[in-house]
């Protein structure tokens, strides 16, 4: 019997969800940031899976961390004559509109690593400048001098004809990692296409090497990787498209949240994934939304990825006072080593986790199912170092840390909802990640939301998402034309061509094409506009009508202008693993497993073991609900009920 293992490597913990023989097992380990595969292989050994028929789906942070830390490999950029500074100039957008003296941002590449050659096309695909023998000789000389590990090739209008890019690539040494813009992102927009191509080359060798080490450790086990779009891809294909893995881990959480929401009829979700290092916020309406306007580490990433907003506020976020005495929380994190002070691994600075422990919202003996005892005294000493200059007690300082962290997350949730025209009250707030359940009630109240949900297995939800995610591909290609000038059959044939490419890639992964679902879409705009709206393809009349409706809903008006087609898009998905959460029993409700002292509460607060709760069981706050990989703080005026899947459905009972 095949065992399926979902693995999510985070900054602090590595999470495991095993699906075998119709049962789910959970596991959690401290991450090994310098060599992430070590924690994964250790977890597999502890789960006793070395000799099993095993398939692993992994959410990797290797590409993400390399970009955020600026630790990619030495990369050369090859572009057309006159465009060597393309990536440095960018779009000239200002981060702060009214800042007259912005801090200069270092360019992605130094000038010595930007080469100019021929191979230029016109906007109609006409060859204006051939790649010459002199270009190739110059390239060879620079390679000998620079000794790069990767090369990114981004020629103008390469999406019309990739001949010149392929000619340049064929002249490069085979051991180099080569990234072609016509393969990575065959779309209009030389800067965005160039950035995606450079990022792919910059981190690609690191991703390939990591996946090779992991595959060697797994021996005969099958290995797939989560992509930023929420689809999985075989590991042997993933390294070539490293830029599509920049949101690999967070995408898993959204896929699982969407899956569980559909099971219980809750498809409008506002989610926050609070881990040890950061919090990821997103809006889910049926399926996770995708965007091609995402950013990682300040760089634009135009490949499809789940639409989310990330902030540096997690359980390990360090609390500190700035020069003016203002309390700050994050973005610096204690990480996995040494971790928060309460982990007893040498950490001395106060964190959000230490604050929750001091406030009685974490039980020292119940952390990770009792496998890791939290050090209350160490947390108290760390918080005292913050409390003294604040002129308050450690408990008061801990409360202040939680308030600041909550405001950071509430602001991020408003960014993804209110600022995009969605009323949070129409959604269910879904919290997951190891620390999410400790903050869910406060955040819901801050947003005026009366319903929240802590999903079953919420502490490892991203790892669960690795299992339920389906293998898939997201392809695109620019085709500039007025919609009125095109025949419906022309669009169908163009989408069919993309479909064939995607299905061939799926077949190379061993997925029969008859098991795949296909959805085409068009990026459309009014003629003369710069930005597009993506519309699912049905027929000519249908997409035009949908575009006008969506434009009116998004921007408040519609125009009497012709529509222009900009990009063709195609999504292909295979069948995922049918993982069904084990429903809790429907027996008589169980009482509290114990009581704990919580500062500010006149009476000891009841503590419940989540795995002992039964379907329909109602709990009134204040209460603490603990599980193997997470805890939930049920605040005053909140109640919790267990649904048929095992989710905790929270309801606000207070006034408006």
Secondary structure, DSSP 8 states (H G I E B T S, - for coil): --EEEEEEE-SSEEEEEEEETTEEEEEEEE--GGGHHHHHHHHHHHTT-TTS-EEEEEE--HHHHHHHTT----EEEEEETT-TTHHHHTT---SSTT-TT------SS-GGGEEEES-EE-TTS-EEE---HHHHHHHHHHHHHH--SEEEE--TTTTT--HHHHHHHHTS-TTSEEEEHHHH--SS-HHHHHHHHHHHHHHHHHHHHHHHHHHHHHTT-EEEEE-TTS-EEEHHHHGGGGGGGTTHHHHHHHHHHHHHHHHTT--EEEEEEE-SS-EEEEEEESSB-EES-EEETTEEE-S-EE-EEEES-STTEEEEE-TTS-EEEEEEE-TTTT-SGGGSSS--S-BHHHHHHHTTSS-TTTGGGGTS---HHHHHHHHHHHHHHHTS-HHHHHHHHHHHHHHHHHHHHHHHTGGGT--GGGSEEEEESTTGGGTHHHHHHHTT--EEEE-TTGGGHHHHHHHH--BEEEEEEEEEEEGGGS-HHHHHHHHHHHHHHHHHHHHHTT--GGG-EEEEEEEEEETT-S--EEEE-S-HHHHHHHHHHHHHHHHS---SS-EEEEEEEEEEE-------------S-----SEEE--TT-SS-EEEEEGGG--TT-EEESSEEEE-SS-EEEE-TTEEEEE-TTS-EEEEE-S--
